[in-house]
Amino acid sequence: MLKALVFIVLVGIAIQFIPYGKSHTNPPIVAEPLWDTPQTKMLFARVCANCHSNNTTWPWYSKVAPASWLLQRDVGEGRKRFNVSMWGPQKMNRGYDAVEEVRAGEMPPWYYVLGHPEAKLTEKEKADFIAGLSATFKEGRTNNKP
C-alpha cells in the first residue's frame, strides 16, 4: 500500500513538468457581436466567456496537471468552435447554436458549473439569456457581423 501511494505521489509530481496546459494566453479582442442589451453581455461574460472569448480568467488550478490539461483543451476547443472576441474575422459565427445549446441545457456543461457556481442560471436568468442571445444572434442566422 505504501509503495502504491509513493508511486502515485511521484507520478503526480512528474506530470507537473509536462508543458501542455501551461500556455494561458488571452489573445487580443478583435471584434464582438452587437449585444442586444448590457444584461445579455453580462450573462454571457458570467456563464460563457471563460471558454468562448479571449477574456478567459485562468484559475489557480489551471497551472496544476492534470486539471491544466483539461482546461487548456476546453478553452481551446471553445474558442475554436465559437469565440465572441473574433466576431468578424472568425470564419463562421455560430451564434444561434449557442442559443440552442443553452435552451437544451447543454451549455454551460455541468462540470463547468461545479467549479464555477456563478455560471448556474436561475430559470428567469436562463429565459432572459435565451431571449437575449436570440435577439443578439438573430434567430436562425449563422453569421451575424456587427
Z-matrix of the N, CA and C atoms (Angstrom, degrees):
N
C 1 1.452
C 2 1.537 1 110.53
N 3 1.311 2 116.46 1 -43.34
C 4 1.468 3 121.19 2 179.50
C 5 1.528 4 110.52 3 -63.04
N 6 1.333 5 117.40 4 -40.14
C 7 1.465 6 121.10 5 179.34
C 8 1.524 7 110.58 6 -63.27
N 9 1.310 8 117.13 7 -40.62
C 10 1.461 9 121.13 8 178.99
C 11 1.528 10 110.58 9 -64.08
N 12 1.314 11 117.23 10 -42.54
C 13 1.467 12 121.63 11 179.02
C 14 1.524 13 110.90 12 -64.11
N 15 1.325 14 117.13 13 -44.07
C 16 1.472 15 121.52 14 178.24
C 17 1.526 16 109.42 15 -62.36
N 18 1.319 17 117.42 16 -41.93
C 19 1.466 18 121.75 17 178.97
C 20 1.529 19 110.80 18 -61.15
N 21 1.313 20 116.57 19 -46.23
C 22 1.473 21 120.96 20 -179.80
C 23 1.527 22 110.68 21 -62.27
N 24 1.306 23 118.13 22 -42.77
C 25 1.469 24 121.89 23 178.67
C 26 1.520 25 110.21 24 -63.60
N 27 1.327 26 118.03 25 -43.45
C 28 1.467 27 121.29 26 179.78
C 29 1.530 28 111.56 27 -64.83
N 30 1.321 29 116.51 28 -41.18
C 31 1.464 30 119.82 29 177.04
C 32 1.533 31 109.37 30 -64.46
N 33 1.329 32 117.50 31 -42.46
C 34 1.469 33 121.62 32 178.07
C 35 1.519 34 111.95 33 -58.97
N 36 1.321 35 116.57 34 -38.60
C 37 1.475 36 120.20 35 177.64
C 38 1.525 37 110.15 36 -72.01
N 39 1.313 38 116.83 37 -43.56
C 40 1.469 39 121.02 38 -177.17
C 41 1.529 40 112.24 39 -61.64
N 42 1.326 41 117.78 40 -40.06
C 43 1.465 42 118.96 41 -177.05
C 44 1.526 43 112.83 42 -68.90
N 45 1.320 44 117.16 43 -13.79
C 46 1.464 45 119.41 44 177.12
C 47 1.526 46 111.67 45 -67.96
N 48 1.325 47 117.52 46 -18.46
C 49 1.461 48 121.78 47 -178.49
C 50 1.527 49 113.23 48 -90.23
N 51 1.318 50 117.79 49 -3.84
C 52 1.459 51 121.07 50 175.31
C 53 1.525 52 107.21 51 -76.18
N 54 1.341 53 117.66 52 124.20
C 55 1.468 54 119.68 53 -172.05
C 56 1.522 55 115.85 54 -71.47
N 57 1.340 56 119.44 55 -21.16
C 58 1.466 57 119.98 56 -177.81
C 59 1.529 58 110.20 57 -61.58
N 60 1.319 59 115.33 58 136.96
C 61 1.452 60 120.77 59 178.19
C 62 1.513 61 113.59 60 92.91
N 63 1.309 62 117.75 61 2.04
C 64 1.465 63 120.60 62 -177.66
C 65 1.535 64 111.95 63 -104.17
N 66 1.321 65 117.24 64 -6.94
C 67 1.458 66 121.68 65 -178.09
C 68 1.522 67 109.42 66 -90.19
N 69 1.294 68 116.57 67 89.85
C 70 1.462 69 121.43 68 -177.11
C 71 1.515 70 109.92 69 -101.31
N 72 1.299 71 114.52 70 90.22
C 73 1.460 72 119.03 71 -178.48
C 74 1.523 73 109.86 72 -109.21
N 75 1.292 74 114.06 73 153.88
C 76 1.457 75 122.27 74 171.16
C 77 1.522 76 106.17 75 -127.43
N 78 1.344 77 116.31 76 93.10
C 79 1.461 78 119.19 77 179.44
C 80 1.530 79 110.62 78 -58.69
N 81 1.324 80 116.84 79 163.57
C 82 1.463 81 119.34 80 179.52
C 83 1.532 82 111.85 81 -61.70
N 84 1.309 83 114.74 82 151.42
C 85 1.464 84 120.82 83 175.43
C 86 1.524 85 106.66 84 -83.76
N 87 1.326 86 116.76 85 118.53
C 88 1.458 87 122.47 86 -176.37
C 89 1.522 88 110.69 87 -86.29
N 90 1.334 89 116.41 88 -49.06
C 91 1.466 90 121.75 89 179.92
C 92 1.514 91 107.85 90 -162.97
N 93 1.319 92 115.83 91 152.38
C 94 1.462 93 121.76 92 177.74
C 95 1.522 94 109.31 93 -123.36
N 96 1.334 95 116.79 94 159.92
C 97 1.472 96 118.44 95 174.72
C 98 1.529 97 110.40 96 -66.40
N 99 1.293 98 116.06 97 162.98
C 100 1.459 99 120.84 98 173.24
C 101 1.530 100 106.67 99 -84.40
N 102 1.329 101 116.44 100 98.60
C 103 1.466 102 121.50 101 -177.45
C 104 1.514 103 109.51 102 -65.75
N 105 1.317 104 117.41 103 142.26
C 106 1.465 105 120.76 104 -178.44
C 107 1.520 106 111.04 105 -68.28
N 108 1.341 107 117.99 106 -35.85
C 109 1.469 108 121.83 107 178.15
C 110 1.521 109 109.22 108 -146.42
N 111 1.321 110 117.44 109 159.78
C 112 1.463 111 119.84 110 173.79
C 113 1.534 112 112.05 111 -60.93
N 114 1.342 113 117.92 112 -30.32
C 115 1.459 114 120.82 113 179.43
C 116 1.532 115 111.08 114 -64.49
N 117 1.330 116 117.74 115 -41.68
C 118 1.470 117 120.50 116 178.51
C 119 1.521 118 109.79 117 -62.84
N 120 1.325 119 116.71 118 -43.72
C 121 1.467 120 120.67 119 178.56
C 122 1.527 121 110.13 120 -62.04
N 123 1.325 122 118.15 121 -41.69
C 124 1.462 123 122.45 122 -179.73
C 125 1.527 124 110.63 123 -65.62
N 126 1.333 125 117.55 124 -44.05
C 127 1.459 126 120.46 125 178.75
C 128 1.530 127 110.62 126 -64.64
N 129 1.316 128 117.07 127 -40.21
C 130 1.465 129 119.96 128 177.56
C 131 1.527 130 109.99 129 -61.82
N 132 1.325 131 116.74 130 -44.23
C 133 1.472 132 120.12 131 179.35
C 134 1.523 133 110.68 132 -61.26
N 135 1.310 134 117.35 133 -40.37
C 136 1.465 135 121.91 134 -177.92
C 137 1.524 136 112.72 135 -72.05
N 138 1.322 137 117.28 136 -37.06
C 139 1.459 138 121.51 137 -170.30
C 140 1.537 139 112.81 138 -101.94
N 141 1.321 140 118.19 139 -34.83
C 142 1.469 141 120.70 140 -167.09
C 143 1.527 142 115.94 141 -120.89
N 144 1.322 143 117.84 142 -24.80
C 145 1.461 144 120.73 143 -166.93
C 146 1.525 145 115.13 144 -64.10
N 147 1.320 146 118.47 145 -26.54
C 148 1.463 147 118.33 146 -179.24
C 149 1.523 148 112.09 147 -59.99
N 150 1.310 149 118.18 148 -31.49
C 151 1.469 150 121.28 149 -179.61
C 152 1.525 151 113.24 150 -108.90
N 153 1.326 152 117.99 151 -22.00
C 154 1.458 153 120.45 152 -172.33
C 155 1.525 154 113.05 153 -117.18
N 156 1.337 155 116.00 154 32.98
C 157 1.460 156 120.85 155 173.68
C 158 1.527 157 107.72 156 -156.29
N 159 1.307 158 115.68 157 175.03
C 160 1.470 159 120.85 158 175.25
C 161 1.527 160 110.47 159 -93.02
N 162 1.310 161 116.63 160 20.73
C 163 1.460 162 122.45 161 -178.51
C 164 1.527 163 109.55 162 -118.95
N 165 1.324 164 116.28 163 54.91
C 166 1.457 165 122.30 164 -177.15
C 167 1.526 166 110.23 165 -81.04
N 168 1.313 167 115.82 166 134.76
C 169 1.461 168 121.19 167 170.78
C 170 1.521 169 106.05 168 -96.57
N 171 1.320 170 116.28 169 112.75
C 172 1.463 171 121.53 170 -177.40
C 173 1.519 172 108.96 171 -88.73
N 174 1.346 173 118.53 172 114.32
C 175 1.469 174 121.10 173 -179.45
C 176 1.532 175 111.53 174 -72.71
N 177 1.318 176 116.47 175 167.06
C 178 1.465 177 121.14 176 -177.67
C 179 1.526 178 111.69 177 -56.40
N 180 1.318 179 117.72 178 -37.24
C 181 1.463 180 120.11 179 -176.31
C 182 1.528 181 112.65 180 -74.89
N 183 1.337 182 117.02 181 -3.36
C 184 1.461 183 119.71 182 176.29
C 185 1.527 184 111.03 183 -75.11
N 186 1.313 185 117.06 184 -3.67
C 187 1.461 186 121.91 185 177.15
C 188 1.526 187 111.73 186 -104.40
N 189 1.339 188 117.50 187 1.71
C 190 1.454 189 122.06 188 -175.96
C 191 1.530 190 109.59 189 -116.26
N 192 1.339 191 115.65 190 117.75
C 193 1.466 192 120.11 191 176.97
C 194 1.521 193 108.95 192 -72.96
N 195 1.305 194 118.95 193 146.28
C 196 1.468 195 129.86 194 3.75
C 197 1.524 196 114.50 195 -87.53
N 198 1.341 197 119.06 196 -3.59
C 199 1.469 198 120.16 197 179.04
C 200 1.527 199 110.96 198 -58.85
N 201 1.334 200 117.20 199 -37.45
C 202 1.467 201 120.83 200 -179.94
C 203 1.525 202 111.03 201 -60.65
N 204 1.321 203 117.41 202 -35.59
C 205 1.460 204 121.05 203 179.57
C 206 1.520 205 110.50 204 -66.04
N 207 1.321 206 116.37 205 -44.29
C 208 1.462 207 120.84 206 -179.07
C 209 1.526 208 111.35 207 -65.08
N 210 1.324 209 116.69 208 -43.67
C 211 1.459 210 119.98 209 -179.73
C 212 1.516 211 111.37 210 -65.76
N 213 1.334 212 117.31 211 -43.35
C 214 1.460 213 120.71 212 179.34
C 215 1.526 214 110.37 213 -59.86
N 216 1.330 215 116.37 214 -43.11
C 217 1.463 216 120.89 215 179.59
C 218 1.524 217 110.85 216 -65.05
N 219 1.338 218 117.11 217 -46.90
C 220 1.463 219 120.51 218 -177.68
C 221 1.523 220 112.34 219 -64.26
N 222 1.328 221 117.25 220 -44.68
C 223 1.468 222 120.20 221 179.85
C 224 1.532 223 110.06 222 -66.44
N 225 1.320 224 117.28 223 -44.22
C 226 1.467 225 120.40 224 178.79
C 227 1.521 226 111.73 225 -60.19
N 228 1.322 227 116.60 226 -45.11
C 229 1.460 228 121.15 227 179.20
C 230 1.531 229 111.02 228 -66.80
N 231 1.336 230 116.66 229 -41.97
C 232 1.461 231 120.39 230 179.09
C 233 1.513 232 112.51 231 -62.10
N 234 1.336 233 116.21 232 -44.30
C 235 1.467 234 119.97 233 178.48
C 236 1.526 235 111.24 234 -66.10
N 237 1.310 236 116.85 235 -36.56
C 238 1.466 237 120.82 236 -178.89
C 239 1.529 238 111.04 237 -67.21
N 240 1.311 239 117.25 238 -41.02
C 241 1.470 240 121.34 239 -176.94
C 242 1.534 241 113.15 240 -77.64
N 243 1.341 242 116.17 241 -37.90
C 244 1.472 243 119.61 242 -173.42
C 245 1.519 244 108.35 243 -162.27
N 246 1.318 245 117.28 244 110.13
C 247 1.462 246 121.70 245 -175.46
C 248 1.521 247 109.40 246 -132.02
N 249 1.326 248 116.79 247 109.22
C 250 1.463 249 119.81 248 -177.80
C 251 1.525 250 112.56 249 -71.81
N 252 1.321 251 118.58 250 -12.34
C 253 1.463 252 121.52 251 178.51
C 254 1.532 253 112.14 252 -83.07
N 255 1.317 254 116.93 253 -6.87
C 256 1.464 255 122.49 254 -179.80
C 257 1.528 256 108.71 255 -123.57
N 258 1.319 257 117.15 256 41.87
C 259 1.455 258 120.91 257 -166.56
C 260 1.516 259 114.63 258 -60.49
N 261 1.292 260 120.14 259 -47.21
C 262 1.462 261 120.56 260 -179.84
C 263 1.523 262 112.89 261 -78.13
N 264 1.330 263 117.97 262 -52.25
C 265 1.467 264 121.26 263 -176.41
C 266 1.534 265 115.37 264 -69.28
N 267 1.327 266 118.07 265 -22.78
C 268 1.462 267 120.06 266 -179.33
C 269 1.527 268 108.59 267 -60.74
N 270 1.326 269 117.27 268 135.82
C 271 1.469 270 120.60 269 -174.53
C 272 1.518 271 112.65 270 -56.36
N 273 1.330 272 117.11 271 -47.59
C 274 1.460 273 119.27 272 178.89
C 275 1.517 274 108.68 273 -136.04
N 276 1.289 275 115.84 274 121.62
C 277 1.455 276 120.80 275 178.00
C 278 1.518 277 107.85 276 -92.22
N 279 1.329 278 115.57 277 110.97
C 280 1.461 279 121.27 278 -172.67
C 281 1.525 280 110.45 279 -98.38
N 282 1.302 281 116.11 280 52.23
C 283 1.449 282 120.79 281 -177.36
C 284 1.507 283 114.51 282 -59.32
N 285 1.331 284 116.37 283 -41.25
C 286 1.451 285 116.38 284 -177.22
C 287 1.525 286 112.11 285 -71.52
N 288 1.332 287 117.00 286 -25.53
C 289 1.473 288 119.00 287 173.28
C 290 1.527 289 110.12 288 -59.96
N 291 1.330 290 116.23 289 -36.43
C 292 1.469 291 119.99 290 178.41
C 293 1.525 292 110.31 291 -62.60
N 294 1.310 293 116.77 292 -41.14
C 295 1.463 294 120.94 293 177.99
C 296 1.526 295 109.94 294 -58.26
N 297 1.320 296 116.30 295 -49.12
C 298 1.466 297 120.75 296 -177.77
C 299 1.525 298 112.06 297 -64.54
N 300 1.320 299 117.48 298 -38.24
C 301 1.466 300 120.44 299 -178.87
C 302 1.524 301 111.61 300 -70.10
N 303 1.328 302 117.73 301 -37.63
C 304 1.473 303 120.29 302 175.50
C 305 1.524 304 109.11 303 -68.22
N 306 1.309 305 116.71 304 -43.65
C 307 1.471 306 121.55 305 179.86
C 308 1.532 307 110.70 306 -59.24
N 309 1.331 308 117.56 307 -40.36
C 310 1.471 309 122.20 308 -178.24
C 311 1.526 310 112.85 309 -80.82
N 312 1.344 311 117.46 310 -6.36
C 313 1.455 312 120.42 311 -179.49
C 314 1.522 313 113.26 312 80.78
N 315 1.346 314 117.31 313 12.41
C 316 1.460 315 121.44 314 179.06
C 317 1.520 316 112.47 315 -81.10
N 318 1.319 317 116.35 316 -24.09
C 319 1.460 318 121.64 317 178.16
C 320 1.513 319 108.33 318 -126.51
N 321 1.279 320 119.23 319 139.33
C 322 1.465 321 125.66 320 -8.67
C 323 1.524 322 110.61 321 -70.98
N 324 1.343 323 116.75 322 152.86
C 325 1.469 324 119.25 323 179.82
C 326 1.528 325 111.33 324 -63.19
N 327 1.316 326 116.30 325 149.90
C 328 1.471 327 121.57 326 -177.32
C 329 1.519 328 111.60 327 -56.77
N 330 1.341 329 117.28 328 -39.04
C 331 1.466 330 119.57 329 -177.30
C 332 1.526 331 111.73 330 -70.43
N 333 1.333 332 117.83 331 -26.25
C 334 1.458 333 120.74 332 175.73
C 335 1.533 334 109.61 333 -69.93
N 336 1.314 335 115.98 334 -43.17
C 337 1.466 336 121.03 335 -178.78
C 338 1.534 337 110.95 336 -63.82
N 339 1.336 338 117.51 337 -32.56
C 340 1.473 339 120.21 338 177.03
C 341 1.528 340 111.47 339 -57.20
N 342 1.314 341 116.39 340 -43.90
C 343 1.464 342 120.80 341 -179.32
C 344 1.510 343 114.34 342 -88.29
N 345 1.323 344 116.92 343 -12.29
C 346 1.471 345 122.53 344 -177.88
C 347 1.521 346 109.09 345 -135.51
N 348 1.319 347 117.90 346 75.75
C 349 1.468 348 119.90 347 -176.29
C 350 1.526 349 113.71 348 -59.32
N 351 1.315 350 117.71 349 -22.36
C 352 1.466 351 120.64 350 178.40
C 353 1.531 352 111.21 351 -66.22
N 354 1.330 353 117.17 352 -16.77
C 355 1.469 354 121.01 353 179.98
C 356 1.524 355 112.54 354 -81.78
N 357 1.313 356 117.75 355 -8.66
C 358 1.466 357 120.92 356 178.56
C 359 1.530 358 108.28 357 -75.68
N 360 1.318 359 115.25 358 124.30
C 361 1.460 360 121.07 359 -178.38
C 362 1.523 361 110.71 360 -96.80
N 363 1.331 362 115.92 361 141.77
C 364 1.457 363 119.40 362 169.72
C 365 1.531 364 107.02 363 -72.91
N 366 1.315 365 117.26 364 168.45
C 367 1.471 366 120.12 365 178.97
C 368 1.529 367 111.07 366 -60.35
N 369 1.335 368 116.79 367 -40.55
C 370 1.465 369 119.99 368 179.09
C 371 1.526 370 110.79 369 -66.64
N 372 1.340 371 116.66 370 -44.47
C 373 1.458 372 119.45 371 178.62
C 374 1.527 373 110.60 372 -61.36
N 375 1.328 374 116.82 373 -40.87
C 376 1.463 375 120.12 374 179.32
C 377 1.523 376 110.78 375 -62.60
N 378 1.331 377 117.14 376 -44.49
C 379 1.469 378 120.51 377 178.67
C 380 1.531 379 110.66 378 -63.14
N 381 1.328 380 116.86 379 -44.87
C 382 1.470 381 120.92 380 178.35
C 383 1.526 382 110.90 381 -62.76
N 384 1.331 383 116.20 382 -41.19
C 385 1.460 384 121.54 383 -178.52
C 386 1.528 385 110.42 384 -64.96
N 387 1.314 386 117.22 385 -44.82
C 388 1.464 387 121.27 386 179.07
C 389 1.531 388 109.84 387 -61.72
N 390 1.324 389 116.36 388 -44.40
C 391 1.472 390 120.00 389 178.45
C 392 1.528 391 110.62 390 -62.33
N 393 1.338 392 116.12 391 -42.82
C 394 1.463 393 120.42 392 179.47
C 395 1.516 394 112.78 393 -65.99
N 396 1.330 395 116.72 394 -42.21
C 397 1.466 396 119.61 395 177.27
C 398 1.516 397 110.85 396 -64.79
N 399 1.335 398 117.15 397 -40.47
C 400 1.469 399 120.90 398 178.45
C 401 1.526 400 110.78 399 -60.66
N 402 1.333 401 116.37 400 -43.48
C 403 1.465 402 120.30 401 179.02
C 404 1.531 403 111.18 402 -67.90
N 405 1.334 404 116.55 403 -41.31
C 406 1.462 405 120.61 404 -178.89
C 407 1.522 406 111.41 405 -65.62
N 408 1.322 407 116.11 406 -44.24
C 409 1.457 408 120.04 407 -173.84
C 410 1.517 409 113.15 408 -98.85
N 411 1.316 410 117.31 409 11.01
C 412 1.461 411 122.68 410 174.38
C 413 1.511 412 110.97 411 51.13
N 414 1.298 413 116.14 412 82.54
C 415 1.469 414 125.12 413 -173.81
C 416 1.529 415 112.45 414 -32.20
N 417 1.347 416 113.80 415 124.61
C 418 1.446 417 120.85 416 177.12
C 419 1.526 418 114.89 417 93.51
N 420 1.339 419 118.50 418 -14.11
C 421 1.454 420 120.59 419 -179.94
C 422 1.514 421 109.16 420 -92.27
N 423 1.325 422 117.52 421 148.63
C 424 1.461 423 121.03 422 -179.74
C 425 1.511 424 112.41 423 -107.79
N 426 1.313 425 118.78 424 -13.24
C 427 1.462 426 119.74 425 -176.56
C 428 1.518 427 109.51 426 -136.19
N 429 1.329 428 115.52 427 94.86
C 430 1.458 429 121.60 428 -177.91
C 431 1.516 430 108.31 429 -110.77
N 432 1.312 431 117.17 430 104.77
C 433 1.472 432 120.40 431 179.54
C 434 1.521 433 108.88 432 -97.43
N 435 1.335 434 116.29 433 142.79
C 436 1.465 435 119.16 434 178.55
C 437 1.507 436 112.99 435 -65.57
